[in-house]
């Protein structure tokens, strides 16, 4: 009798992300960072904790990208993605996105040796990230006002 494949329990996780932005050369630019393991371009993000999504997103922007700025308390959108866990299982994470107006780029920050940071225009950022919902969010932000 064949053995049944081991099934992992799928649960949903809640994360928050900062969308660091600035105005340069007449257009909006956003900062992305590389993920530690796969080196993909992502927003600074982390697990939503007791302090609330906006404050946690602001903390992640400092730790992962060396950014200080003004965070908007309400999210501008959300997206979902499958996060791989250390045991190989995946969990679907729902990520709320909070705009962060960048005031200062630090020369040194906690995860500087683990990540790269770079400015992108919104269309460039949409092409650089892999999460479909995040691509859509960025392209919607890049659309001219009607």
N, C-alpha and C positions, 0 to 999 in steps of 0.2 A: 504494500500500500504506500503510495507516494506521500511524503511529508508535506504538510502545508507550509507555505512560505511564512516567515515571521512578519507580522504586520506591526507597523509602528502606529501608535495613536496620533492622529493629526489634531493639533490644537491650534488656536489662533493666538498670535501675540500682538501686543500693541506697542508700536514704536512712534517716536516723534523725530522729525528732521528739521534742520534749519535750512532755509534757502537764502544763503548769503548773497547780497546784491549790491551793486553800485552803478552809478551813471558814469560812463566814460566815452569820449568821442561821440556824444550825442545818442548813445544807445545803452540799454540796460545790459549789464554783464552779471553773471552769476559765478560763484566759485564752487568747484567740485573738488573732491579729494579722492585718492585711491583707497580702495578697501585694503585691509592688511593682508588677507590671504590670497585673493584672486587678482588684486591690482586693477579691478574694474573701477571706472569713474562713478562715484556715488555722492549723494548729499551727506554732510555730517549728520549722523543719526544714532539713536540708541533706544533702549527700552524705556517706556514711559514709567516714571517713578512717582512717588508720593507728591513731589513738588509741582506736578502738573506739566503738561506737554510743552508749553512755551518756555518755561524756565529750564526744563531738561534739554530742549533743543538748543537753547543759548549756551548751556554748559558743554554740550557735544561740539558745538562750533568752536569753542575755545580749545577743548582738549584735542580734537582731531585736525583742526585747520588753523589754530592760532589767531582767531578772530575775536574782536570785541566790537559790539555794536548795539543797536536798538532792535529788540525783537517785538514783533506784532503779537498781541495776546491771543488773537483768533486765527485758526488755520485758514489757509487759502485753498486747501484741497487735501486730498488723500489718495494714496495708491496702495496696492497690495503686491507682495512679492513672496516667493518661496525662499525662506532662509534655511540654510543647511546648519544643522546642529553638530556639535563635536562627535556624537555617536553615529552620525551618518543620516539620521532621520531629518525630515524637513518639517517646518512649521510655517503656515501662512501668516505673514505679518501684515497688519494694516498700519500704514504709516501716515500720520498727520503731518502736514508741511506748514511751517511757520516762516514767513519772510523775516529776514534779519538785515537791516540797513547797516552796512559795514562802516565803522568809524575808524578802526585801527587794525592793522596787520602786525602781529608780533613777530619778532625775529626768532624767538624761542618759545616752544609750547610743549605740552606733555607728550604728544605722539609724533613729533617732528621727524624722528628717525624711522618711523614706521609707515609714513604716508607722504605722498606728493600732493601739493595743492596747485590749482591753476584756474585762471579766469577764462570764461567762455561767454560768447554771446548766447542768448536763449536758444536760437536755432542750432548753434554748435553744440551746446550742452545737451539738447534733445537728441542729437546724433551720437553723442558720446556715452549716454547712459543706456542700460539694457532693459530696465523695467518699463514695460509698455505703458502702465498707468502714469509713470513719471514723465515719459516722453510726451504723452498727451497733455499733461498739466503744463509742461514747459512750452509746448507749441501754442496752447491756448493763451498763455501769458504773453507770448511773442506777437500774437495777432494784433493788428492796429485796431484802435477803438473805432467803432462804427459811428 
